[in-house]
C-alpha cells in the first residue's frame, strides 16, 4: 500500500489507522469513548502530533479524534479529493501585447498542501486563466516555471537563472515580463535583477501576494492583473515591483527595483519606495506615472545581462556595544565585502575601528549604509565619520542596505580591484543612488495626529 | 396556497410535512475577541477610517467552487468596511495573521457544549468558512467545531443538537445599494457559539419554544453576552417535497412562528407551481426562454421606472418564458407572488435594487400601456400560454439580470431551491443568497490544531452548572408550583435561592415567592439595581433564625440597601413587629381619617391592609392585618352596595 494512504500520519495515529485498516480519504465511522463520529479521514499535517486522526464530517468541518479513545473504525468507502484549479486554455489575440510570466514560487498562485497544512505554489496559463480570467483582457500570456521555492530560499543560482531567462525572452521579442515571487525577499531579487539586467527595452515587473490566493480577499488576483497590465502596457522599461498601494483594493504601485522595501510583516500594502516616490500607480486600464525620470520602453531587443556575483559579502547591522569580533570573524571566514548598516548618518563605535582597519588591510571592501533606511550616509559631519573613512570605510550614499549588499556581490563578481569596485559601487546603475531626495520621499504618516486622522477618514486606505 | 398562522393547526403542519431546525448564535461574554487581543466594547456607529475590498471565489479543499461563492462573485460588489480604532486592529481587516485562539472563549464554549450533552471532539481544527458577501473582510469566518450529537429535553421527547461551533462574529451591514455594500466592524471578531439543532420541530410554535430553551440554557451558563444583537437565530425550514431554506438574522424569538409559517407555505406554493408546470409538460430539458433587447421600441414609454432608466442611457430587455402563463402571479407569501422571487434575484445578484425592477404581462398595477405591451409581446413572439418579463438597467447589470430571470424561472420546475433568505419585519422573507454547502469550508493554515485533553474536560466538568431543566425538576420535586419552578430555574437569582434554602429556615415555597416577587418589588420601591448576595443571605439567615416572617427580611433589606442605609445588625435591632393591638389601633385611626363612602368593601380592606403593612415597615403579616381591618368595616350597608357598583 502506498504511503499516500497514510499521508502525514506517523507513530500512534499511523498504528491506529493500520490496525483498523483505514486510511486517508476513507469514509468511516469511528467508535470512540467520546462517542461515534462519521466522516472522511483527511491527511494530517506532518508537523502536528501523532495522537489524533483528522476527520472531515458531513458539514465540511474538520475535527481531530484522539487515537487513545478509538475503539473501532468501520470503512464504508473512499472519497478522494482532486484539488484542481479549473484549467482553461488561455486565449490568444494577435492584437494584444505578449507577456511572459516567470514563476519562482511564493504565494502569487498557490494551493493548499495537506501534509504541511501550508500553501504551495501552483500555476500554468490555464490555471491562471481559470482563476483570474481578467488576464485575457490584458495580454497574451505565456508562463514558465523557473523555480518553485519560497522567497527566503532564493539565492545566487536563482538570481542568475532568472536574469538569463529575462534576457532570452527579451531577445524572443516579448512585450513585457512579469515575475511571480514570494514577497519576503522580493526587494532583494528586484535589486539584483536591476544590476544584472541593464537597459532592458521592456518592463520587468515583479509581483507577489500578501494573502494567498486560496482566500477570497486575496490581493493575488489584483496584483497579478496590475503587474500584467504594467508589463503589457506601461512605458517604463525598468525592473519594478508591483504590489498594493493601500490595503484597500484600489490601485497598485510600481516601485523602482532598487528603492523598494517590504516594510510590514503582513500588511497588503507592505511595499514602499524608500527615499523617493514610486514610479507610477496602476489602476484598471490606466497607468498614472508619478516620476518621469524612468527609462522608456524601446522597440529594439538589446539588453545587457551581467550575472557576475560573489556571495562572500555580509551585512552587519550595527548596534551599540557591538564587539569587534563580529568583524574579525567575517574577515577570518574569508568574506570579501561588508556592508554596514550604521546608526544615524553612518556610524559605529570606536572599539570596532581596529577591526575595520584590519578588514581594509586584508583587502575586504567595507561600505557604509544607514539603518534609518531614509536619508544619506554623511561621514563628514562628525569626527567619527571622518575617522572611519580614514580606515577605508566607503560611504554608500543613499543606497538601501540590502541593495548595497546585492550591488557589492555583483561588483565583487566582476573585480577585486579596490578602485574599480568603488567606481562600480558609487556609480548609479538603476536608481540605487539618487542625487537628491525629494521632500515627499520620506513620508511616514503618524497615526493619531488630527490631520492624519482626517486624511484616513477621508480616503479608503 | 398561502394561509394565516392563526388559522393553521398542528395537524395542518403535519400534513404539509413541516420540519424546522435552529441555528442559534450567541456571543460569549469574554473580555477580548476570538483571534486577536482587541477588547469587546459596546456597539457604536462612528468610525475613523474605511477600507475597500472585493471578494473572489476560491476552491474548497475538495476541489469544488461553492455555489454561493459564484453567486456573490456575479454581484461585483465594492465592499467598504468602516473601522473604529478602539475595536479594530490589523487582524480584523485581514492584514495580520490570527493570534492564538482565546482560551477563555474556548472554555466557555466547551462548557456550553457539555451542557448540551454533545460529544466533544478531541482536537479542534480551525476552519475557514467562506462568506463572499463581504460580511468578513478576510472573505471567510474562522470557525471550529467543539462537539456534535447532543440533545435537550422537549416535552416528552428530545430535540437533537447536531453540533456546537465556536466562531468569530461578522460585520453589521449598514447599507447595500447597487454595487456598494457598507459594513460596520464593531462586532467583527467577537467570539460566538453556534448551536445547530436537528430539523425536529413540527410546528412554528415548537421552533420558538426550543429557541427559548436554548437561550435559557446559554444564559444559565452565565457565559454569554446579553443585550441587543448578542444573540441571533437562523431558522431552517422545509416541507415534504421541498428543500431546506435558511431564514437568517432573526433577532427576537417571538418573531419565529410567523416566519416559519410563511416560509412553510411559500414552499407549499412553489410546489404547487412545480406541479402545474408538470401538468403543462414543462420539464427541465423543455425549459425555453428568449431574451430580446426592446430599448428602441419602448423609447417613448411613460411608465416612470422604465422611462427614468432609459433617460439615464440604460437599456430594456424582455425575457419570454414559454408556457409560464399566469405562474408569476401565483401568491407565495402574504402580499407576494412568484414574480417577487424573480425580482429578488434581480435585485440581489444583478444589483438592480430600485423597485420595481421588473414587470410582467400578468402583473397588474402600474405598468406599461396596453399598446406598449402589445409591441413587447409581438416582438417577443408571445403566445397566450407564455409569460413575458421586462427588465431595465445598465448594460452590464442587465446582462446578469436576464440570466437570473431565466435561472429563477427554470428553478421553478425543480420546486424549492436551497436558499438563504432574509427575515423581514412583516414576517415574510426575501432572497439573500443561494444556501452555501460544505464546499465553502477550508482548513485554516494559519493556526495549528488544539488538543482538548482530559484534564481540561475534567476541570470544566467539575464546574458545570446545573441545566435549567434539571433544576426545574428538582424544584418541582421539592414541592414548588411548576410555573414558579420554571421561572426560578432560569432566574439570575437561582443560585442565591439555592443558597438561601440552605442557610435559612424558610420553606422552599415561600422563599421562592420571596425571590421571584417580593425582592423585585423591594428593589423597585427603594430604587436599587442589585441587592448584594451576601447581604441577602445574611439577612435571610438572621430573620429565619429569629422565627421572623419574610416580611421582616424585606424590612431589614430595605433599611440596609437604601442609599446611606444602616448595617444589618442595627436594622435587625430596629425591627418593631406590631402586635394585634397595635394593628387595631392603626386601623381605627386610619378608618376615622379616610373617606370610606366611595369605596367598596374589598377595596377598602385592601387599601387599609396595604397602608398598615407599609406603616409597620412591612413587618405586619398581610393576612393577619386583613383579618383585623375587617373588624372595622361594617358589613352590608352602603359599603357593600358601592362595592357592587364598583364591580359593575
Interface residues (C-beta under 8 A of the other chain):
Chain A: X32 X34 X35 X36 X37 X45 X47 X48 X49 X51 X52 X54 X57 X58 X59 X60 X61 X62 X63 X64 X65 X66 X69 X81 X82 X83 X84 X85 X86 X111 X112 X114 X117 X118 X119 X131 X210 X211 X213 X214 X215 X216 X217 X218 X221 X222 X247 X248 X249 X250 X264 X265 X266 X267 X268 X453 X456 X457 X460 X461
Chain B: X47 X48 X49 X50 X51 X52 X53 X54 X55 X56 X57 X58 X59 X60 X61 X62 X63 X65 X69 X80 X90 X93 X94 X95 X96 X97 X119 X120 X121 X122 X123 X124 X125 X127 X128 X129 X130 X131 X132 X137 X138 X139 X140 X143 X144 X145 X148 X149 X162 X163 X165 X437 X438 X439 X440 X441 X442 X443 X445 X448 X449 X451
